[in-house]
Structures are given as structure tokens and as C-alpha cells.
Amino acid sequence: MLRFEDESQVMIEASPSRPARVATRVIDVLLVSFNSAHLIDALRETLEQAEREGFGLRVLAVDNASTDGSGEKVRTTLPCEVFIQNEENVGFGRANNQLLEHVRSEYVLLLNTDAFMSPGTIGKSLAYMDAHPRCGILGVRLTDADGTLQPSRRSFPTPLNAFLRRTGLQRLLPVPGARLDSEQDHTQEGDCDWVPGCYYLVRRAVLDEVGLFDPRFFLYCEEVDHCRRTRNAGWSVAYLPSTSVVHLGGESAKSVASLTHERQISVLQTESDLLYTRKHFGMGGLWLHLGLVLLGDFLLACKDLLKGRAASAWRQFQCSRITFQLAGRTRLGSQPTR
């Protein structure tokens, strides 16, 4: 079945019925692809492993205007019950939001195309959620391909702890929440502030009450904001270390020069930081953030100059320039630029 929607400029396609299978539970899996065709076969294998473990996976997918054939690869390789082909890259959060109206299951799993589950991951995740009925969002242990730990249980950013982390002053000033996420205890399960969105299990009741991502975030901070809103609504966010997901990270952007360039990544991150700070800390918090960014860049530039790294010091001043330019373009963090 094909359906065209003029306003959103997308095509929605439901795949033919799949052969009947016995499944203990059905999970809606939300996928957003962007120039990740080389990862789809490996992704299919991890999904098939979960199905062999007795779970029915109802795949709902969006392709964000890929240029490498990812959309066709996803549509023909994965068992998509809903597939949306965007004509432009609308960002990670907005693309996931496009799938909300098609969600049917009790739990919804947001899974990146570069995230590969170890055996038993879904089963252990659901067991935790069932045992903790007020847990609204769950993340698991994330690693690189070589097994190196990625920060997986994280604390909310504030203007002060962001400044302390960036300058390294958190070692001297033990402010609550300023410790680096990589230094948190990743061996203990339990509540945390937020978890990364590459493996992001959400209770359907949370989506009904809180919604999914704030569309103002094109990339970065969307899951931070969502976890904050979820916790404010009385749900908990938890981390589970007993299973893991290999997250490659950055694979989609490698084929696009504008996203691969360090400056462009910095711009995307900086804009999201401004939007997030204004939203959750108000105008006063935003001015504090801008002042601490300026102070932090000055301190780091002085450190570089003392070590004879003039080029690095200049880059610190450039970071301040970008931040204040974006503050103007976003009307002091009140609206996105894209």
C-alpha cells in the first residue's frame, strides 16, 4: 500500500504481511537511517537474533534523505511494516516523531542503525521494565566495537557543570553532577538522569503522557530533554549493565562532508546546547552559560598559549565566536535555525 502526503513531502509504505510466527511479545522498533546502507545487513542480523529469542519486532522506519541508497536498502532488507522516505534530512528527533502515530506496542525501542544488540538484550530490558513499573525509559551498557566502554549512564548538563567539565576544573571543585559521565559507576544498575538514544527503550505510557522528542532539536540534546521531561512527569530513567549494545557512532555522517567537518559538528552541538539551556534554565541560565563559555574559552586559550600552542588557542576564541553568533541566530536560544 502506498500513501502520499502532500504537506510532509513523504511516502509511507506498509510492507506485505510477514509469515506468522510465535512471539511472546511484540515490540515496535523505531529506526532512522541516514547514509547507513553499509550497516543494514548487520542490523538485520541483530534484529533476527532478537526474533529467534521469541520477540516479535514490528519495524517502523524513516530514511532521512540519504544519498547512498539507504532508504531502498532499509525498505527491501528489513521487515518494515511502516517505511517513510523523507525528501530532506529533518533531523533525528523529528524523524522519530514521524513514526509516533504508528506505534502500537506496550514498549517502544528506538534503535540506531549503527547499534547492534548482544543476545538477550531485549529480554533483559523488558524484564527490568516489568519489574519496575515506574521506569519510563531504559538504556544499557554501550561499547565500541573493540569493547571499550562508552558513557552510558549520564547526568544532566547545567551551565556550571558543563563549564567545569570542559575546563577540567571538576577535579578541583567537586560540584554535584560535575563528574565526567565516563567516571560514573557503570557496573551498578538503577536510576540515572539520562541515557543515550542509540538504544532507548520507552514505555508506551510515557509517550502517551509526555510525547517523544522536542522538534526544536535537530541533532543532540533531544534525548537529554526527553529524559528530563519524563522524570519531571514522575517516571524514572534507568541504566542496565547486565547486557550491552555495540554502538559504532558517527557512521552516518562519514559520507557527508558537511557533517563530517569538525566545525559543523560543533555548530550543531552548540545550537542544541543553547536551545536546551534556554528551555530548562531560562534567560538567566542562558546568560550564565554564555558567560561561562567565554570564561572557559579564555582559560583554555591561556593554557594553550603557555604551552606554545598558538593555533589551538585561536581555535578556542573561534569557539566563543561561534557560540555568540548562534546565540543571535537562535534569538537567545528561543528558536532553532533549521
C-alpha positions as CSV (number, residue, x, y, z in Angstrom):
1,M,0.0,0.0,0.0
2,L,1.3,3.4,-0.9
3,R,0.1,6.7,0.5
4,F,1.3,10.1,-0.4
5,E,1.0,13.1,1.9
6,D,1.5,16.5,0.2
7,E,2.1,18.6,3.3
8,S,5.0,16.5,4.7
9,Q,6.5,15.5,1.4
10,V,6.9,11.9,2.5
11,M,5.8,8.5,1.2
12,I,4.5,5.9,3.7
13,E,4.6,2.3,2.7
14,A,3.4,-0.7,4.6
15,S,5.2,-4.0,3.8
16,P,3.4,-7.1,2.8
17,S,2.3,-9.4,5.6
18,R,5.1,-11.5,7.1
19,P,4.8,-15.2,7.7
20,A,3.0,-15.9,11.0
21,R,5.4,-16.7,13.9
22,V,5.1,-17.4,17.6
23,A,6.2,-14.4,19.6
24,T,6.0,-14.0,23.3
25,R,5.8,-10.2,23.0
26,V,5.7,-7.7,20.2
27,I,7.9,-4.6,20.3
28,D,7.7,-1.6,18.0
29,V,11.3,-0.8,16.8
30,L,11.8,2.8,15.5
31,L,14.7,3.2,13.0
32,V,16.0,6.4,11.4
33,S,18.5,5.8,8.6
34,F,20.8,8.4,7.1
35,N,23.6,7.2,4.7
36,S,24.0,4.0,6.6
37,A,23.4,1.4,3.8
38,H,26.7,-0.4,4.7
39,L,25.3,-1.2,8.2
40,I,21.8,-2.5,7.3
41,D,22.8,-6.2,6.8
42,A,24.5,-6.3,10.2
43,L,21.4,-4.5,11.7
44,R,19.1,-7.2,10.1
45,E,21.2,-9.9,11.8
46,T,20.8,-8.4,15.2
47,L,17.0,-8.0,14.7
48,E,16.7,-11.6,13.5
49,Q,18.6,-12.7,16.6
50,A,16.0,-11.0,18.8
51,E,13.2,-12.7,16.9
52,R,14.8,-16.1,17.4
53,E,14.7,-15.3,21.1
54,G,10.9,-15.2,20.8
55,F,10.2,-11.5,20.3
56,G,8.1,-10.1,17.5
57,L,9.7,-6.9,16.2
58,R,7.5,-4.5,14.3
59,V,9.9,-2.3,12.4
60,L,8.9,1.3,11.7
61,A,11.5,3.1,9.7
62,V,12.3,6.6,8.3
63,D,15.0,7.4,5.8
64,N,16.3,11.0,6.2
65,A,17.0,11.8,2.5
66,S,20.1,9.5,2.3
67,T,22.3,9.7,-0.8
68,D,23.8,6.2,-0.6
69,G,20.7,4.1,-1.2
70,S,19.9,3.6,2.5
71,G,16.2,4.1,2.1
72,E,15.9,1.4,-0.5
73,K,18.2,-0.9,1.4
74,V,16.1,-0.5,4.6
75,R,12.8,-1.0,2.7
76,T,13.9,-4.1,0.9
77,T,16.1,-5.7,3.5
78,L,14.3,-5.1,6.8
79,P,10.8,-6.3,7.7
80,C,9.4,-2.8,7.7
81,E,5.7,-2.6,8.5
82,V,5.9,1.2,8.0
83,F,8.5,3.0,5.9
84,I,8.8,6.7,5.4
85,Q,11.1,8.3,2.8
86,N,11.8,11.9,3.6
87,E,12.8,14.3,0.8
88,E,15.1,16.2,3.2
89,N,17.0,15.5,6.3
90,V,14.7,16.6,9.1
91,G,17.0,15.5,12.0
92,F,17.0,12.6,14.3
93,G,14.2,13.7,16.7
94,R,11.8,14.9,14.1
95,A,12.2,11.7,12.1
96,N,11.4,9.5,15.1
97,N,8.4,11.7,15.8
98,Q,7.0,10.9,12.3
99,L,6.5,7.3,13.5
100,L,4.6,8.0,16.7
101,E,1.2,7.7,15.1
102,H,2.1,4.1,14.0
103,V,3.2,2.9,17.5
104,R,1.0,0.1,18.9
105,S,3.1,-1.9,21.4
106,E,3.5,-1.5,25.2
107,Y,7.2,-0.8,24.8
108,V,8.9,1.1,22.0
109,L,12.6,0.6,21.2
110,L,14.5,3.4,19.4
111,L,17.5,1.8,17.8
112,N,20.2,3.4,15.8
113,T,21.3,1.8,12.5
114,D,24.9,1.6,14.0
115,A,23.8,0.0,17.2
116,F,24.0,-3.8,17.5
117,M,22.4,-5.7,20.4
118,S,24.1,-8.6,22.1
119,P,22.0,-11.8,22.6
120,G,19.3,-11.4,25.3
121,T,19.3,-7.6,25.3
122,I,15.6,-7.2,24.7
123,G,14.6,-9.9,27.1
124,K,16.7,-8.5,29.9
125,S,15.5,-5.0,29.2
126,L,11.8,-5.9,29.3
127,A,12.3,-8.0,32.4
128,Y,13.7,-4.9,34.1
129,M,10.9,-2.7,32.9
130,D,8.3,-5.2,34.0
131,A,9.9,-5.3,37.5
132,H,10.0,-1.5,37.8
133,P,6.6,-0.2,36.6
134,R,7.5,3.4,37.1
135,C,10.6,3.1,34.9
136,G,9.7,5.0,31.8
137,I,13.0,4.9,29.8
138,L,15.8,2.3,29.9
139,G,19.3,2.3,28.4
140,V,22.0,-0.4,28.6
141,R,25.8,-0.6,28.6
142,L,27.2,0.8,25.3
143,T,30.6,-0.1,23.9
144,D,32.8,0.5,20.9
145,A,33.4,-2.4,18.5
146,D,36.5,-3.3,20.5
147,G,34.6,-3.5,23.8
148,T,35.7,-0.1,25.1
149,L,33.0,1.4,27.3
150,Q,31.1,4.4,26.1
151,P,29.5,6.7,28.8
152,S,26.1,5.0,29.1
153,R,24.5,6.4,32.3
154,R,24.7,10.2,32.3
155,S,23.9,13.3,34.4
156,F,22.0,16.3,33.2
157,P,24.2,19.2,31.9
158,T,24.0,22.6,33.7
159,P,25.8,25.8,32.8
160,L,28.1,25.2,35.8
161,N,28.9,21.6,35.4
162,A,29.4,22.0,31.6
163,F,32.0,24.7,32.3
164,L,33.8,22.6,35.0
165,R,33.9,19.5,32.7
166,R,35.2,21.4,29.7
167,T,38.0,23.2,31.6
168,G,38.9,20.2,33.8
169,L,38.1,22.1,36.9
170,Q,35.7,19.4,38.1
171,R,38.7,17.7,39.7
172,L,39.3,20.8,41.9
173,L,35.7,21.7,42.6
174,P,33.6,18.7,43.5
175,V,30.2,20.2,42.4
176,P,27.3,17.6,42.3
177,G,26.8,16.4,38.8
178,A,30.2,17.8,37.5
179,R,32.0,14.5,37.5
180,L,32.6,13.2,34.0
181,D,30.0,10.7,32.7
182,S,32.8,8.3,31.9
183,E,33.8,8.2,35.6
184,Q,30.4,7.1,36.8
185,D,30.0,3.6,38.1
186,H,28.8,1.6,35.1
187,T,28.6,-1.7,37.0
188,Q,25.5,-0.9,39.0
189,E,22.0,-0.9,37.6
190,G,19.5,1.7,38.7
191,D,18.2,5.2,38.1
192,C,20.2,7.9,36.4
193,D,19.5,11.3,34.7
194,W,19.5,10.3,31.1
195,V,20.6,7.6,28.7
196,P,21.9,7.9,25.0
197,G,19.3,7.5,22.3
198,C,21.1,4.8,20.3
199,Y,19.3,2.1,22.3
200,Y,16.4,3.7,24.0
201,L,13.6,1.6,25.4
202,V,10.5,3.7,26.2
203,R,7.2,2.7,27.9
204,R,4.2,3.4,25.7
205,A,2.5,5.2,28.6
206,V,5.4,7.7,28.7
207,L,4.8,8.5,25.0
208,D,1.1,9.0,25.7
209,E,1.8,11.3,28.6
210,V,5.0,13.1,27.6
211,G,5.3,12.6,23.9
212,L,8.6,11.9,22.2
213,F,11.2,14.4,21.1
214,D,11.0,18.2,21.1
215,P,11.2,19.1,17.3
216,R,13.4,22.2,18.0
217,F,16.4,19.9,18.5
218,F,17.8,18.9,15.0
219,L,20.6,16.8,16.5
220,Y,22.0,16.5,20.0
221,C,20.1,17.0,23.3
222,E,16.9,15.5,22.1
223,E,17.1,12.5,24.4
224,V,18.5,14.7,27.3
225,D,15.5,16.9,27.1
226,H,13.1,13.9,26.7
227,C,14.6,12.2,29.8
228,R,14.3,15.4,31.8
229,R,10.6,15.8,30.8
230,T,9.9,12.2,31.6
231,R,11.5,12.5,35.1
232,N,9.6,15.7,35.7
233,A,6.4,13.8,34.9
234,G,7.1,11.3,37.7
235,W,8.7,8.5,35.8
236,S,12.3,7.2,36.3
237,V,15.1,6.7,33.8
238,A,17.3,3.7,34.4
239,Y,20.5,2.1,33.3
240,L,21.0,-1.7,32.9
241,P,24.6,-3.0,32.8
242,S,23.8,-6.7,32.5
243,T,23.6,-6.6,28.7
244,S,25.3,-4.5,26.1
245,V,25.0,-2.9,22.7
246,V,27.9,-2.2,20.3
247,H,27.5,1.4,19.1
248,L,29.8,2.4,16.3
249,G,28.8,6.1,16.4
250,G,29.2,8.7,13.7
251,E,28.9,6.3,10.8
252,S,26.0,8.1,9.1
253,A,27.9,11.4,8.9
254,K,31.1,10.0,7.4
255,S,29.8,10.1,3.9
256,V,28.7,13.7,4.1
257,A,31.4,16.3,4.2
258,S,29.3,19.0,5.8
259,L,28.5,16.7,8.7
260,T,32.0,15.2,9.0
261,H,33.7,18.5,9.3
262,E,34.5,19.2,12.9
263,R,33.2,22.8,12.7
264,Q,29.8,21.7,11.5
265,I,29.5,19.2,14.3
266,S,30.5,21.9,16.8
267,V,27.8,24.2,15.3
268,L,25.1,21.5,15.7
269,Q,26.1,20.7,19.3
270,T,26.4,24.4,20.2
271,E,23.0,25.3,18.9
272,S,21.4,22.4,20.8
273,D,23.2,23.4,24.0
274,L,21.7,26.9,23.6
275,L,18.2,25.7,22.9
276,Y,18.4,23.2,25.8
277,T,19.8,25.8,28.3
278,R,17.2,28.4,27.4
279,K,14.4,25.9,27.7
280,H,15.3,24.4,31.1
281,F,17.2,27.3,32.8
282,G,15.5,30.4,31.4
283,M,17.1,33.6,30.2
284,G,19.2,33.9,33.4
285,G,20.6,30.4,32.9
286,L,21.4,31.2,29.2
287,W,23.4,34.4,30.1
288,L,25.2,32.4,32.8
289,H,26.0,29.7,30.2
290,L,27.3,32.3,27.7
291,G,29.5,33.9,30.3
292,L,30.9,30.6,31.4
293,V,31.6,29.6,27.7
294,L,33.5,32.9,27.3
295,L,35.5,32.4,30.5
296,G,36.2,28.7,29.7
297,D,37.5,29.5,26.2
298,F,39.7,32.2,27.7
299,L,41.1,29.9,30.3
300,L,41.8,27.1,27.7
301,A,43.3,29.6,25.3
302,C,45.7,30.9,28.0
303,K,46.7,27.3,28.8
304,D,47.4,26.7,25.1
305,L,49.5,29.9,24.8
306,L,51.5,28.9,27.9
307,K,52.3,25.6,26.2
308,G,53.2,27.3,22.9
309,R,50.1,26.1,21.1
310,A,49.0,29.4,19.4
311,A,46.8,27.6,16.7
312,S,44.9,25.8,19.4
313,A,44.5,29.0,21.4
314,W,43.0,30.7,18.3
315,R,40.5,27.8,17.9
316,Q,39.3,28.4,21.5
317,F,38.4,32.0,20.6
318,Q,36.7,30.8,17.4
319,C,34.5,28.6,19.6
320,S,33.4,31.6,21.5
321,R,32.6,33.5,18.3
322,I,30.5,30.6,17.0
323,T,28.6,30.4,20.3
324,F,27.7,34.0,20.3
325,Q,26.8,34.0,16.6
326,L,24.4,31.2,17.2
327,A,23.0,32.9,20.3
328,G,22.0,35.7,17.9
329,R,20.7,33.4,15.2
330,T,18.6,31.4,17.7
331,R,17.3,34.6,19.2
332,L,19.0,33.7,22.5
333,G,18.1,30.1,22.4
334,S,14.4,30.5,21.7
335,Q,14.2,29.0,18.2
336,P,16.2,26.6,16.0
337,T,17.9,27.7,12.9
338,R,16.8,24.6,10.9
